[in-house]
Amino acid sequence: MRETSLDKGGKVMEILTNNYELILSEDFNGDVFTIKEFKECCECRMFVDTDGIGYYGIKVGELLVETNERAIPSRVLDGIIEANRTHIVWYNK
């Protein structure tokens, strides 16, 4: 599993880790939101449980890494958010 970051030249940098998966690559097709942004989108019904799939992300220094923990819109609206998670990576169907 890997962490990634874009360097200033736009090149994808990968760092191996035991707990996270690659989220940014040249073919990345998801959207990244802060927890607050995602919750606001859910309040407007922009995202519902059946729209796609979300995973929590963690900002580690300059890196944003995706966990394998599901972020479910209805649970986020209910305030059930995984501790220490800063972002949600959302993939529409």
PDB file of N, CA, C and O in Angstrom:
ATOM      1  N   MET A   1       0.838  -1.164   0.000  1.00  0.00           N
ATOM      2  CA  MET A   1       0.000   0.000   0.000  1.00  0.00           C
ATOM      3  C   MET A   1       0.890   1.237   0.000  1.00  0.00           C
ATOM      4  O   MET A   1       2.049   1.166   0.409  1.00  0.00           O
ATOM      5  N   ARG A   2       0.349   2.389  -0.464  1.00  0.00           N
ATOM      6  CA  ARG A   2       1.190   3.555  -0.689  1.00  0.00           C
ATOM      7  C   ARG A   2       0.520   4.853  -0.248  1.00  0.00           C
ATOM      8  O   ARG A   2      -0.706   4.933  -0.176  1.00  0.00           O
ATOM      9  N   GLU A   3       1.322   5.858   0.043  1.00  0.00           N
ATOM     10  CA  GLU A   3       0.897   7.242   0.184  1.00  0.00           C
ATOM     11  C   GLU A   3       1.418   7.955  -1.044  1.00  0.00           C
ATOM     12  O   GLU A   3       2.416   7.536  -1.630  1.00  0.00           O
ATOM     13  N   THR A   4       0.758   9.022  -1.439  1.00  0.00           N
ATOM     14  CA  THR A   4       1.262   9.764  -2.580  1.00  0.00           C
ATOM     15  C   THR A   4       1.139  11.249  -2.356  1.00  0.00           C
ATOM     16  O   THR A   4       0.390  11.712  -1.496  1.00  0.00           O
ATOM     17  N   SER A   5       1.877  11.971  -3.134  1.00  0.00           N
ATOM     18  CA  SER A   5       1.809  13.421  -3.136  1.00  0.00           C
ATOM     19  C   SER A   5       2.251  13.883  -4.512  1.00  0.00           C
ATOM     20  O   SER A   5       3.015  13.197  -5.191  1.00  0.00           O
ATOM     21  N   LEU A   6       1.767  15.048  -4.919  1.00  0.00           N
ATOM     22  CA  LEU A   6       2.264  15.639  -6.152  1.00  0.00           C
ATOM     23  C   LEU A   6       3.383  16.595  -5.785  1.00  0.00           C
ATOM     24  O   LEU A   6       3.210  17.466  -4.932  1.00  0.00           O
ATOM     25  N   ASP A   7       4.538  16.434  -6.433  1.00  0.00           N
ATOM     26  CA  ASP A   7       5.600  17.396  -6.182  1.00  0.00           C
ATOM     27  C   ASP A   7       5.304  18.664  -6.981  1.00  0.00           C
ATOM     28  O   ASP A   7       4.308  18.710  -7.703  1.00  0.00           O
ATOM     29  N   LYS A   8       6.138  19.684  -6.869  1.00  0.00           N
ATOM     30  CA  LYS A   8       5.858  20.962  -7.521  1.00  0.00           C
ATOM     31  C   LYS A   8       5.822  20.859  -9.032  1.00  0.00           C
ATOM     32  O   LYS A   8       5.224  21.710  -9.689  1.00  0.00           O
ATOM     33  N   GLY A   9       6.440  19.850  -9.592  1.00  0.00           N
ATOM     34  CA  GLY A   9       6.405  19.642 -11.032  1.00  0.00           C
ATOM     35  C   GLY A   9       5.211  18.820 -11.475  1.00  0.00           C
ATOM     36  O   GLY A   9       5.071  18.543 -12.667  1.00  0.00           O
ATOM     37  N   GLY A  10       4.345  18.421 -10.554  1.00  0.00           N
ATOM     38  CA  GLY A  10       3.170  17.644 -10.894  1.00  0.00           C
ATOM     39  C   GLY A  10       3.416  16.148 -10.968  1.00  0.00           C
ATOM     40  O   GLY A  10       2.509  15.392 -11.315  1.00  0.00           O
ATOM     41  N   LYS A  11       4.612  15.710 -10.652  1.00  0.00           N
ATOM     42  CA  LYS A  11       4.937  14.282 -10.697  1.00  0.00           C
ATOM     43  C   LYS A  11       4.366  13.591  -9.460  1.00  0.00           C
ATOM     44  O   LYS A  11       4.464  14.119  -8.352  1.00  0.00           O
ATOM     45  N   VAL A  12       3.781  12.432  -9.645  1.00  0.00           N
ATOM     46  CA  VAL A  12       3.244  11.674  -8.521  1.00  0.00           C
ATOM     47  C   VAL A  12       4.389  11.034  -7.756  1.00  0.00           C
ATOM     48  O   VAL A  12       5.227  10.340  -8.332  1.00  0.00           O
ATOM     49  N   MET A  13       4.415  11.278  -6.447  1.00  0.00           N
ATOM     50  CA  MET A  13       5.428  10.681  -5.585  1.00  0.00           C
ATOM     51  C   MET A  13       4.743   9.609  -4.750  1.00  0.00           C
ATOM     52  O   MET A  13       3.648   9.838  -4.236  1.00  0.00           O
ATOM     53  N   GLU A  14       5.352   8.471  -4.609  1.00  0.00           N
ATOM     54  CA  GLU A  14       4.762   7.378  -3.851  1.00  0.00           C
ATOM     55  C   GLU A  14       5.669   6.984  -2.695  1.00  0.00           C
ATOM     56  O   GLU A  14       6.886   6.892  -2.851  1.00  0.00           O
ATOM     57  N   ILE A  15       5.070   6.754  -1.542  1.00  0.00           N
ATOM     58  CA  ILE A  15       5.807   6.312  -0.368  1.00  0.00           C
ATOM     59  C   ILE A  15       5.100   5.077   0.176  1.00  0.00           C
ATOM     60  O   ILE A  15       3.890   5.115   0.397  1.00  0.00           O
ATOM     61  N   LEU A  16       5.808   4.010   0.391  1.00  0.00           N
ATOM     62  CA  LEU A  16       5.190   2.790   0.890  1.00  0.00           C
ATOM     63  C   LEU A  16       4.820   2.934   2.361  1.00  0.00           C
ATOM     64  O   LEU A  16       5.554   3.532   3.148  1.00  0.00           O
ATOM     65  N   THR A  17       3.684   2.381   2.710  1.00  0.00           N
ATOM     66  CA  THR A  17       3.217   2.389   4.091  1.00  0.00           C
ATOM     67  C   THR A  17       2.370   1.146   4.306  1.00  0.00           C
ATOM     68  O   THR A  17       1.923   0.527   3.341  1.00  0.00           O
ATOM     69  N   ASN A  18       2.149   0.783   5.531  1.00  0.00           N
ATOM     70  CA  ASN A  18       1.380  -0.424   5.833  1.00  0.00           C
ATOM     71  C   ASN A  18      -0.119  -0.181   5.930  1.00  0.00           C
ATOM     72  O   ASN A  18      -0.892  -1.136   5.854  1.00  0.00           O
ATOM     73  N   ASN A  19      -0.556   1.065   6.095  1.00  0.00           N
ATOM     74  CA  ASN A  19      -1.951   1.307   6.434  1.00  0.00           C
ATOM     75  C   ASN A  19      -2.791   2.005   5.383  1.00  0.00           C
ATOM     76  O   ASN A  19      -4.008   2.078   5.550  1.00  0.00           O
ATOM     77  N   TYR A  20      -2.220   2.515   4.326  1.00  0.00           N
ATOM     78  CA  TYR A  20      -2.967   3.346   3.402  1.00  0.00           C
ATOM     79  C   TYR A  20      -2.802   2.897   1.956  1.00  0.00           C
ATOM     80  O   TYR A  20      -1.880   2.156   1.615  1.00  0.00           O
ATOM     81  N   GLU A  21      -3.702   3.356   1.132  1.00  0.00           N
ATOM     82  CA  GLU A  21      -3.676   3.006  -0.275  1.00  0.00           C
ATOM     83  C   GLU A  21      -3.389   4.236  -1.125  1.00  0.00           C
ATOM     84  O   GLU A  21      -3.582   5.369  -0.682  1.00  0.00           O
ATOM     85  N   LEU A  22      -2.938   4.007  -2.322  1.00  0.00           N
ATOM     86  CA  LEU A  22      -2.675   5.071  -3.285  1.00  0.00           C
ATOM     87  C   LEU A  22      -3.970   5.809  -3.601  1.00  0.00           C
ATOM     88  O   LEU A  22      -4.971   5.178  -3.940  1.00  0.00           O
ATOM     89  N   ILE A  23      -3.966   7.141  -3.494  1.00  0.00           N
ATOM     90  CA  ILE A  23      -5.170   7.864  -3.881  1.00  0.00           C
ATOM     91  C   ILE A  23      -4.954   8.788  -5.061  1.00  0.00           C
ATOM     92  O   ILE A  23      -5.907   9.064  -5.789  1.00  0.00           O
ATOM     93  N   LEU A  24      -3.778   9.264  -5.276  1.00  0.00           N
ATOM     94  CA  LEU A  24      -3.539  10.160  -6.398  1.00  0.00           C
ATOM     95  C   LEU A  24      -2.653   9.471  -7.409  1.00  0.00           C
ATOM     96  O   LEU A  24      -1.579   8.970  -7.074  1.00  0.00           O
ATOM     97  N   SER A  25      -3.094   9.449  -8.615  1.00  0.00           N
ATOM     98  CA  SER A  25      -2.299   8.912  -9.699  1.00  0.00           C
ATOM     99  C   SER A  25      -2.735   9.632 -10.964  1.00  0.00           C
ATOM    100  O   SER A  25      -3.663  10.439 -10.935  1.00  0.00           O
ATOM    101  N   GLU A  26      -2.088   9.351 -12.040  1.00  0.00           N
ATOM    102  CA  GLU A  26      -2.439  10.026 -13.283  1.00  0.00           C
ATOM    103  C   GLU A  26      -3.869   9.725 -13.697  1.00  0.00           C
ATOM    104  O   GLU A  26      -4.488  10.543 -14.378  1.00  0.00           O
ATOM    105  N   ASP A  27      -4.419   8.573 -13.309  1.00  0.00           N
ATOM    106  CA  ASP A  27      -5.785   8.217 -13.691  1.00  0.00           C
ATOM    107  C   ASP A  27      -6.777   8.332 -12.525  1.00  0.00           C
ATOM    108  O   ASP A  27      -7.847   7.724 -12.565  1.00  0.00           O
ATOM    109  N   PHE A  28      -6.432   9.101 -11.496  1.00  0.00           N
ATOM    110  CA  PHE A  28      -7.318   9.294 -10.343  1.00  0.00           C
ATOM    111  C   PHE A  28      -8.625   9.921 -10.825  1.00  0.00           C
ATOM    112  O   PHE A  28      -8.611  10.933 -11.524  1.00  0.00           O
ATOM    113  N   ASN A  29      -9.765   9.309 -10.445  1.00  0.00           N
ATOM    114  CA  ASN A  29     -11.060   9.804 -10.921  1.00  0.00           C
ATOM    115  C   ASN A  29     -12.044  10.089  -9.792  1.00  0.00           C
ATOM    116  O   ASN A  29     -13.256  10.060 -10.006  1.00  0.00           O
ATOM    117  N   GLY A  30     -11.542  10.359  -8.608  1.00  0.00           N
ATOM    118  CA  GLY A  30     -12.399  10.695  -7.488  1.00  0.00           C
ATOM    119  C   GLY A  30     -12.370  12.186  -7.205  1.00  0.00           C
ATOM    120  O   GLY A  30     -11.719  12.955  -7.912  1.00  0.00           O
ATOM    121  N   ASP A  31     -13.078  12.577  -6.172  1.00  0.00           N
ATOM    122  CA  ASP A  31     -13.079  13.954  -5.707  1.00  0.00           C
ATOM    123  C   ASP A  31     -12.697  13.954  -4.239  1.00  0.00           C
ATOM    124  O   ASP A  31     -13.065  13.040  -3.500  1.00  0.00           O
ATOM    125  N   VAL A  32     -11.965  14.967  -3.812  1.00  0.00           N
ATOM    126  CA  VAL A  32     -11.496  15.057  -2.434  1.00  0.00           C
ATOM    127  C   VAL A  32     -12.162  16.257  -1.768  1.00  0.00           C
ATOM    128  O   VAL A  32     -12.146  17.366  -2.301  1.00  0.00           O
ATOM    129  N   PHE A  33     -12.747  16.020  -0.594  1.00  0.00           N
ATOM    130  CA  PHE A  33     -13.434  17.051   0.170  1.00  0.00           C
ATOM    131  C   PHE A  33     -12.918  17.049   1.603  1.00  0.00           C
ATOM    132  O   PHE A  33     -12.515  16.008   2.121  1.00  0.00           O
ATOM    133  N   THR A  34     -12.932  18.208   2.240  1.00  0.00           N
ATOM    134  CA  THR A  34     -12.729  18.219   3.682  1.00  0.00           C
ATOM    135  C   THR A  34     -13.987  17.614   4.298  1.00  0.00           C
ATOM    136  O   THR A  34     -15.017  17.514   3.632  1.00  0.00           O
ATOM    137  N   ILE A  35     -13.908  17.214   5.551  1.00  0.00           N
ATOM    138  CA  ILE A  35     -15.091  16.672   6.234  1.00  0.00           C
ATOM    139  C   ILE A  35     -16.215  17.704   6.204  1.00  0.00           C
ATOM    140  O   ILE A  35     -17.364  17.356   5.932  1.00  0.00           O
ATOM    141  N   LYS A  36     -15.898  18.966   6.479  1.00  0.00           N
ATOM    142  CA  LYS A  36     -16.911  20.032   6.488  1.00  0.00           C
ATOM    143  C   LYS A  36     -17.567  20.190   5.119  1.00  0.00           C
ATOM    144  O   LYS A  36     -18.791  20.283   5.030  1.00  0.00           O
ATOM    145  N   GLU A  37     -16.767  20.222   4.053  1.00  0.00           N
ATOM    146  CA  GLU A  37     -17.311  20.357   2.702  1.00  0.00           C
ATOM    147  C   GLU A  37     -18.230  19.179   2.356  1.00  0.00           C
ATOM    148  O   GLU A  37     -19.311  19.357   1.794  1.00  0.00           O
ATOM    149  N   PHE A  38     -17.774  17.978   2.706  1.00  0.00           N
ATOM    150  CA  PHE A  38     -18.563  16.789   2.390  1.00  0.00           C
ATOM    151  C   PHE A  38     -19.890  16.807   3.144  1.00  0.00           C
ATOM    152  O   PHE A  38     -20.934  16.483   2.578  1.00  0.00           O
ATOM    153  N   LYS A  39     -19.849  17.182   4.411  1.00  0.00           N
ATOM    154  CA  LYS A  39     -21.072  17.233   5.207  1.00  0.00           C
ATOM    155  C   LYS A  39     -22.049  18.253   4.621  1.00  0.00           C
ATOM    156  O   LYS A  39     -23.249  17.989   4.551  1.00  0.00           O
ATOM    157  N   GLU A  40     -21.544  19.417   4.198  1.00  0.00           N
ATOM    158  CA  GLU A  40     -22.400  20.425   3.573  1.00  0.00           C
ATOM    159  C   GLU A  40     -23.038  19.895   2.294  1.00  0.00           C
ATOM    160  O   GLU A  40     -24.211  20.159   2.030  1.00  0.00           O
ATOM    161  N   CYS A  41     -22.278  19.152   1.502  1.00  0.00           N
ATOM    162  CA  CYS A  41     -22.823  18.548   0.274  1.00  0.00           C
ATOM    163  C   CYS A  41     -23.902  17.526   0.608  1.00  0.00           C
ATOM    164  O   CYS A  41     -24.906  17.424  -0.097  1.00  0.00           O
ATOM    165  N   CYS A  42     -23.698  16.778   1.671  1.00  0.00           N
ATOM    166  CA  CYS A  42     -24.700  15.788   2.087  1.00  0.00           C
ATOM    167  C   CYS A  42     -25.968  16.481   2.581  1.00  0.00           C
ATOM    168  O   CYS A  42     -27.075  16.007   2.325  1.00  0.00           O
ATOM    169  N   GLU A  43     -25.812  17.597   3.284  1.00  0.00           N
ATOM    170  CA  GLU A  43     -26.978  18.340   3.763  1.00  0.00           C
ATOM    171  C   GLU A  43     -27.837  18.834   2.608  1.00  0.00           C
ATOM    172  O   GLU A  43     -29.060  18.910   2.731  1.00  0.00           O
ATOM    173  N   CYS A  44     -27.207  19.168   1.487  1.00  0.00           N
ATOM    174  CA  CYS A  44     -27.934  19.617   0.290  1.00  0.00           C
ATOM    175  C   CYS A  44     -28.392  18.439  -0.570  1.00  0.00           C
ATOM    176  O   CYS A  44     -28.950  18.632  -1.650  1.00  0.00           O
ATOM    177  N   ARG A  45     -28.153  17.222  -0.086  1.00  0.00           N
ATOM    178  CA  ARG A  45     -28.505  15.977  -0.791  1.00  0.00           C
ATOM    179  C   ARG A  45     -27.734  15.819  -2.101  1.00  0.00           C
ATOM    180  O   ARG A  45     -28.184  15.144  -3.027  1.00  0.00           O
ATOM    181  N   MET A  46     -26.561  16.456  -2.158  1.00  0.00           N
ATOM    182  CA  MET A  46     -25.693  16.283  -3.312  1.00  0.00           C
ATOM    183  C   MET A  46     -25.110  14.876  -3.337  1.00  0.00           C
ATOM    184  O   MET A  46     -24.891  14.294  -4.400  1.00  0.00           O
ATOM    185  N   PHE A  47     -24.863  14.338  -2.130  1.00  0.00           N
ATOM    186  CA  PHE A  47     -24.397  12.961  -1.995  1.00  0.00           C
ATOM    187  C   PHE A  47     -25.353  12.216  -1.084  1.00  0.00           C
ATOM    188  O   PHE A  47     -25.704  12.696  -0.006  1.00  0.00           O
ATOM    189  N   VAL A  48     -25.773  11.038  -1.525  1.00  0.00           N
ATOM    190  CA  VAL A  48     -26.566  10.135  -0.690  1.00  0.00           C
ATOM    191  C   VAL A  48     -25.887   8.772  -0.723  1.00  0.00           C
ATOM    192  O   VAL A  48     -24.986   8.536  -1.528  1.00  0.00           O
ATOM    193  N   ASP A  49     -26.320   7.892   0.145  1.00  0.00           N
ATOM    194  CA  ASP A  49     -25.639   6.607   0.313  1.00  0.00           C
ATOM    195  C   ASP A  49     -25.518   5.806  -0.982  1.00  0.00           C
ATOM    196  O   ASP A  49     -24.569   5.038  -1.142  1.00  0.00           O
ATOM    197  N   THR A  50     -26.462   5.971  -1.904  1.00  0.00           N
ATOM    198  CA  THR A  50     -26.465   5.161  -3.122  1.00  0.00           C
ATOM    199  C   THR A  50     -25.779   5.832  -4.311  1.00  0.00           C
ATOM    200  O   THR A  50     -25.735   5.258  -5.399  1.00  0.00           O
ATOM    201  N   ASP A  51     -25.242   7.044  -4.119  1.00  0.00           N
ATOM    202  CA  ASP A  51     -24.618   7.791  -5.223  1.00  0.00           C
ATOM    203  C   ASP A  51     -23.262   7.260  -5.654  1.00  0.00           C
ATOM    204  O   ASP A  51     -22.882   7.367  -6.820  1.00  0.00           O
ATOM    205  N   GLY A  52     -22.553   6.699  -4.724  1.00  0.00           N
ATOM    206  CA  GLY A  52     -21.192   6.278  -5.003  1.00  0.00           C
ATOM    207  C   GLY A  52     -20.586   5.681  -3.755  1.00  0.00           C
ATOM    208  O   GLY A  52     -21.288   5.115  -2.917  1.00  0.00           O
ATOM    209  N   ILE A  53     -19.272   5.811  -3.638  1.00  0.00           N
ATOM    210  CA  ILE A  53     -18.578   5.251  -2.487  1.00  0.00           C
ATOM    211  C   ILE A  53     -17.527   6.253  -2.009  1.00  0.00           C
ATOM    212  O   ILE A  53     -16.824   6.868  -2.810  1.00  0.00           O
ATOM    213  N   GLY A  54     -17.437   6.401  -0.684  1.00  0.00           N
ATOM    214  CA  GLY A  54     -16.473   7.320  -0.109  1.00  0.00           C
ATOM    215  C   GLY A  54     -15.572   6.619   0.889  1.00  0.00           C
ATOM    216  O   GLY A  54     -15.958   5.637   1.524  1.00  0.00           O
ATOM    217  N   TYR A  55     -14.371   7.141   1.012  1.00  0.00           N
ATOM    218  CA  TYR A  55     -13.402   6.631   1.974  1.00  0.00           C
ATOM    219  C   TYR A  55     -12.793   7.819   2.719  1.00  0.00           C
ATOM    220  O   TYR A  55     -12.580   8.884   2.139  1.00  0.00           O
ATOM    221  N   TYR A  56     -12.518   7.624   4.002  1.00  0.00           N
ATOM    222  CA  TYR A  56     -11.875   8.672   4.779  1.00  0.00           C
ATOM    223  C   TYR A  56     -10.443   8.858   4.327  1.00  0.00           C
ATOM    224  O   TYR A  56      -9.772   7.912   3.914  1.00  0.00           O
ATOM    225  N   GLY A  57      -9.989  10.099   4.413  1.00  0.00           N
ATOM    226  CA  GLY A  57      -8.608  10.440   4.118  1.00  0.00           C
ATOM    227  C   GLY A  57      -7.987  11.110   5.327  1.00  0.00           C
ATOM    228  O   GLY A  57      -8.685  11.665   6.176  1.00  0.00           O
ATOM    229  N   ILE A  58      -6.678  11.051   5.392  1.00  0.00           N
ATOM    230  CA  ILE A  58      -5.923  11.660   6.476  1.00  0.00           C
ATOM    231  C   ILE A  58      -4.829  12.522   5.854  1.00  0.00           C
ATOM    232  O   ILE A  58      -4.104  12.074   4.966  1.00  0.00           O
ATOM    233  N   LYS A  59      -4.719  13.742   6.320  1.00  0.00           N
ATOM    234  CA  LYS A  59      -3.626  14.596   5.870  1.00  0.00           C
ATOM    235  C   LYS A  59      -2.441  14.358   6.787  1.00  0.00           C
ATOM    236  O   LYS A  59      -2.537  14.529   8.003  1.00  0.00           O
ATOM    237  N   VAL A  60      -1.332  13.965   6.199  1.00  0.00           N
ATOM    238  CA  VAL A  60      -0.106  13.687   6.937  1.00  0.00           C
ATOM    239  C   VAL A  60       0.974  14.577   6.343  1.00  0.00           C
ATOM    240  O   VAL A  60       1.540  14.257   5.298  1.00  0.00           O
ATOM    241  N   GLY A  61       1.261  15.689   7.003  1.00  0.00           N
ATOM    242  CA  GLY A  61       2.201  16.648   6.441  1.00  0.00           C
ATOM    243  C   GLY A  61       1.670  17.171   5.122  1.00  0.00           C
ATOM    244  O   GLY A  61       0.561  17.704   5.059  1.00  0.00           O
ATOM    245  N   GLU A  62       2.450  17.022   4.078  1.00  0.00           N
ATOM    246  CA  GLU A  62       2.038  17.462   2.742  1.00  0.00           C
ATOM    247  C   GLU A  62       1.260  16.393   1.983  1.00  0.00           C
ATOM    248  O   GLU A  62       0.813  16.631   0.861  1.00  0.00           O
ATOM    249  N   LEU A  63       1.097  15.226   2.582  1.00  0.00           N
ATOM    250  CA  LEU A  63       0.448  14.118   1.898  1.00  0.00           C
ATOM    251  C   LEU A  63      -1.007  13.959   2.324  1.00  0.00           C
ATOM    252  O   LEU A  63      -1.356  14.218   3.476  1.00  0.00           O
ATOM    253  N   LEU A  64      -1.837  13.539   1.404  1.00  0.00           N
ATOM    254  CA  LEU A  64      -3.202  13.136   1.721  1.00  0.00           C
ATOM    255  C   LEU A  64      -3.310  11.666   1.370  1.00  0.00           C
ATOM    256  O   LEU A  64      -3.050  11.272   0.233  1.00  0.00           O
ATOM    257  N   VAL A  65      -3.693  10.858   2.338  1.00  0.00           N
ATOM    258  CA  VAL A  65      -3.769   9.420   2.108  1.00  0.00           C
ATOM    259  C   VAL A  65      -5.189   8.930   2.341  1.00  0.00           C
ATOM    260  O   VAL A  65      -5.888   9.413   3.232  1.00  0.00           O
ATOM    261  N   GLU A  66      -5.596   7.986   1.545  1.00  0.00           N
ATOM    262  CA  GLU A  66      -6.926   7.394   1.629  1.00  0.00           C
ATOM    263  C   GLU A  66      -6.859   6.141   2.486  1.00  0.00           C
ATOM    264  O   GLU A  66      -5.982   5.298   2.299  1.00  0.00           O
ATOM    265  N   THR A  67      -7.796   6.021   3.431  1.00  0.00           N
ATOM    266  CA  THR A  67      -7.863   4.808   4.235  1.00  0.00           C
ATOM    267  C   THR A  67      -8.828   3.834   3.576  1.00  0.00           C
ATOM    268  O   THR A  67      -9.425   4.150   2.546  1.00  0.00           O
ATOM    269  N   ASN A  68      -8.983   2.663   4.155  1.00  0.00           N
ATOM    270  CA  ASN A  68      -9.970   1.708   3.653  1.00  0.00           C
ATOM    271  C   ASN A  68     -11.267   1.796   4.463  1.00  0.00           C
ATOM    272  O   ASN A  68     -12.112   0.905   4.376  1.00  0.00           O
ATOM    273  N   GLU A  69     -11.427   2.869   5.251  1.00  0.00           N
ATOM    274  CA  GLU A  69     -12.618   3.060   6.074  1.00  0.00           C
ATOM    275  C   GLU A  69     -13.680   3.801   5.272  1.00  0.00           C
ATOM    276  O   GLU A  69     -13.443   4.911   4.795  1.00  0.00           O
ATOM    277  N   ARG A  70     -14.845   3.190   5.126  1.00  0.00           N
ATOM    278  CA  ARG A  70     -15.933   3.770   4.339  1.00  0.00           C
ATOM    279  C   ARG A  70     -16.494   5.022   4.993  1.00  0.00           C
ATOM    280  O   ARG A  70     -16.681   5.067   6.209  1.00  0.00           O
ATOM    281  N   ALA A  71     -16.761   6.031   4.185  1.00  0.00           N
ATOM    282  CA  ALA A  71     -17.442   7.255   4.614  1.00  0.00           C
ATOM    283  C   ALA A  71     -18.831   7.230   3.989  1.00  0.00           C
ATOM    284  O   ALA A  71     -18.970   7.405   2.779  1.00  0.00           O
ATOM    285  N   ILE A  72     -19.840   7.016   4.791  1.00  0.00           N
ATOM    286  CA  ILE A  72     -21.214   6.869   4.318  1.00  0.00           C
ATOM    287  C   ILE A  72     -21.963   8.172   4.591  1.00  0.00           C
ATOM    288  O   ILE A  72     -22.036   8.606   5.741  1.00  0.00           O
ATOM    289  N   PRO A  73     -22.528   8.811   3.539  1.00  0.00           N
ATOM    290  CA  PRO A  73     -23.166  10.112   3.710  1.00  0.00           C
ATOM    291  C   PRO A  73     -24.155  10.197   4.874  1.00  0.00           C
ATOM    292  O   PRO A  73     -24.111  11.168   5.629  1.00  0.00           O
ATOM    293  N   SER A  74     -25.034   9.228   5.042  1.00  0.00           N
ATOM    294  CA  SER A  74     -26.027   9.304   6.127  1.00  0.00           C
ATOM    295  C   SER A  74     -25.362   9.274   7.497  1.00  0.00           C
ATOM    296  O   SER A  74     -25.844   9.915   8.431  1.00  0.00           O
ATOM    297  N   ARG A  75     -24.286   8.554   7.627  1.00  0.00           N
ATOM    298  CA  ARG A  75     -23.574   8.503   8.913  1.00  0.00           C
ATOM    299  C   ARG A  75     -22.826   9.813   9.169  1.00  0.00           C
ATOM    300  O   ARG A  75     -22.769  10.286  10.304  1.00  0.00           O
ATOM    301  N   VAL A  76     -22.256  10.393   8.116  1.00  0.00           N
ATOM    302  CA  VAL A  76     -21.579  11.680   8.266  1.00  0.00           C
ATOM    303  C   VAL A  76     -22.594  12.740   8.699  1.00  0.00           C
ATOM    304  O   VAL A  76     -22.300  13.563   9.565  1.00  0.00           O
ATOM    305  N   LEU A  77     -23.783  12.722   8.102  1.00  0.00           N
ATOM    306  CA  LEU A  77     -24.837  13.662   8.498  1.00  0.00           C
ATOM    307  C   LEU A  77     -25.238  13.489   9.956  1.00  0.00           C
ATOM    308  O   LEU A  77     -25.570  14.462  10.633  1.00  0.00           O
ATOM    309  N   ASP A  78     -25.207  12.263  10.435  1.00  0.00           N
ATOM    310  CA  ASP A  78     -25.546  11.981  11.836  1.00  0.00           C
ATOM    311  C   ASP A  78     -24.391  12.295  12.786  1.00  0.00           C
ATOM    312  O   ASP A  78     -24.506  12.091  13.995  1.00  0.00           O
ATOM    313  N   GLY A  79     -23.275  12.792  12.238  1.00  0.00           N
ATOM    314  CA  GLY A  79     -22.127  13.144  13.071  1.00  0.00           C
ATOM    315  C   GLY A  79     -21.246  11.969  13.432  1.00  0.00           C
ATOM    316  O   GLY A  79     -20.387  12.079  14.307  1.00  0.00           O
ATOM    317  N   ILE A  80     -21.451  10.841  12.764  1.00  0.00           N
ATOM    318  CA  ILE A  80     -20.633   9.654  13.026  1.00  0.00           C
ATOM    319  C   ILE A  80     -19.452   9.688  12.055  1.00  0.00           C
ATOM    320  O   ILE A  80     -19.548   9.236  10.914  1.00  0.00           O
ATOM    321  N   ILE A  81     -18.336  10.235  12.539  1.00  0.00           N
ATOM    322  CA  ILE A  81     -17.155  10.450  11.707  1.00  0.00           C
ATOM    323  C   ILE A  81     -15.964   9.800  12.401  1.00  0.00           C
ATOM    324  O   ILE A  81     -15.778   9.961  13.607  1.00  0.00           O
ATOM    325  N   GLU A  82     -15.168   9.074  11.643  1.00  0.00           N
ATOM    326  CA  GLU A  82     -13.994   8.414  12.200  1.00  0.00           C
ATOM    327  C   GLU A  82     -13.032   9.448  12.792  1.00  0.00           C
ATOM    328  O   GLU A  82     -12.799  10.500  12.197  1.00  0.00           O
ATOM    329  N   ALA A  83     -12.490   9.148  13.938  1.00  0.00           N
ATOM    330  CA  ALA A  83     -11.575  10.062  14.632  1.00  0.00           C
ATOM    331  C   ALA A  83     -10.328  10.341  13.800  1.00  0.00           C
ATOM    332  O   ALA A  83      -9.822   9.465  13.099  1.00  0.00           O
ATOM    333  N   ASN A  84      -9.854  11.552  13.889  1.00  0.00           N
ATOM    334  CA  ASN A  84      -8.611  11.993  13.247  1.00  0.00           C
ATOM    335  C   ASN A  84      -8.646  11.954  11.726  1.00  0.00           C
ATOM    336  O   ASN A  84      -7.593  12.005  11.090  1.00  0.00           O
ATOM    337  N   ARG A  85      -9.819  11.867  11.132  1.00  0.00           N
ATOM    338  CA  ARG A  85      -9.923  11.885   9.673  1.00  0.00           C
ATOM    339  C   ARG A  85     -10.173  13.313   9.229  1.00  0.00           C
ATOM    340  O   ARG A  85     -10.969  14.021   9.846  1.00  0.00           O
ATOM    341  N   THR A  86      -9.506  13.748   8.172  1.00  0.00           N
ATOM    342  CA  THR A  86      -9.586  15.143   7.752  1.00  0.00           C
ATOM    343  C   THR A  86     -10.318  15.347   6.442  1.00  0.00           C
ATOM    344  O   THR A  86     -10.810  16.443   6.173  1.00  0.00           O
ATOM    345  N   HIS A  87     -10.399  14.316   5.630  1.00  0.00           N
ATOM    346  CA  HIS A  87     -10.967  14.431   4.297  1.00  0.00           C
ATOM    347  C   HIS A  87     -11.795  13.196   3.950  1.00  0.00           C
ATOM    348  O   HIS A  87     -11.735  12.166   4.621  1.00  0.00           O
ATOM    349  N   ILE A  88     -12.566  13.341   2.882  1.00  0.00           N
ATOM    350  CA  ILE A  88     -13.278  12.198   2.306  1.00  0.00           C
ATOM    351  C   ILE A  88     -12.973  12.182   0.822  1.00  0.00           C
ATOM    352  O   ILE A  88     -13.065  13.204   0.141  1.00  0.00           O
ATOM    353  N   VAL A  89     -12.611  11.018   0.335  1.00  0.00           N
ATOM    354  CA  VAL A  89     -12.383  10.809  -1.090  1.00  0.00           C
ATOM    355  C   VAL A  89     -13.640  10.130  -1.614  1.00  0.00           C
ATOM    356  O   VAL A  89     -14.001   9.044  -1.162  1.00  0.00           O
ATOM    357  N   TRP A  90     -14.308  10.777  -2.576  1.00  0.00           N
ATOM    358  CA  TRP A  90     -15.603  10.310  -3.067  1.00  0.00           C
ATOM    359  C   TRP A  90     -15.480   9.869  -4.517  1.00  0.00           C
ATOM    360  O   TRP A  90     -14.889  10.566  -5.343  1.00  0.00           O
ATOM    361  N   TYR A  91     -16.040   8.712  -4.814  1.00  0.00           N
ATOM    362  CA  TYR A  91     -16.088   8.168  -6.167  1.00  0.00           C
ATOM    363  C   TYR A  91     -17.539   8.021  -6.567  1.00  0.00           C
ATOM    364  O   TYR A  91     -18.252   7.199  -5.992  1.00  0.00           O
ATOM    365  N   ASN A  92     -18.002   8.807  -7.552  1.00  0.00           N
ATOM    366  CA  ASN A  92     -19.370   8.649  -8.044  1.00  0.00           C
ATOM    367  C   ASN A  92     -19.507   7.353  -8.810  1.00  0.00           C
ATOM    368  O   ASN A  92     -18.540   6.828  -9.362  1.00  0.00           O
ATOM    369  N   LYS A  93     -20.741   6.841  -8.834  1.00  0.00           N
ATOM    370  CA  LYS A  93     -20.998   5.626  -9.625  1.00  0.00           C
ATOM    371  C   LYS A  93     -20.936   5.946 -11.078  1.00  0.00           C
ATOM    372  O   LYS A  93     -21.124   5.061 -11.913  1.00  0.00           O
TER     373      LYS A  93
END
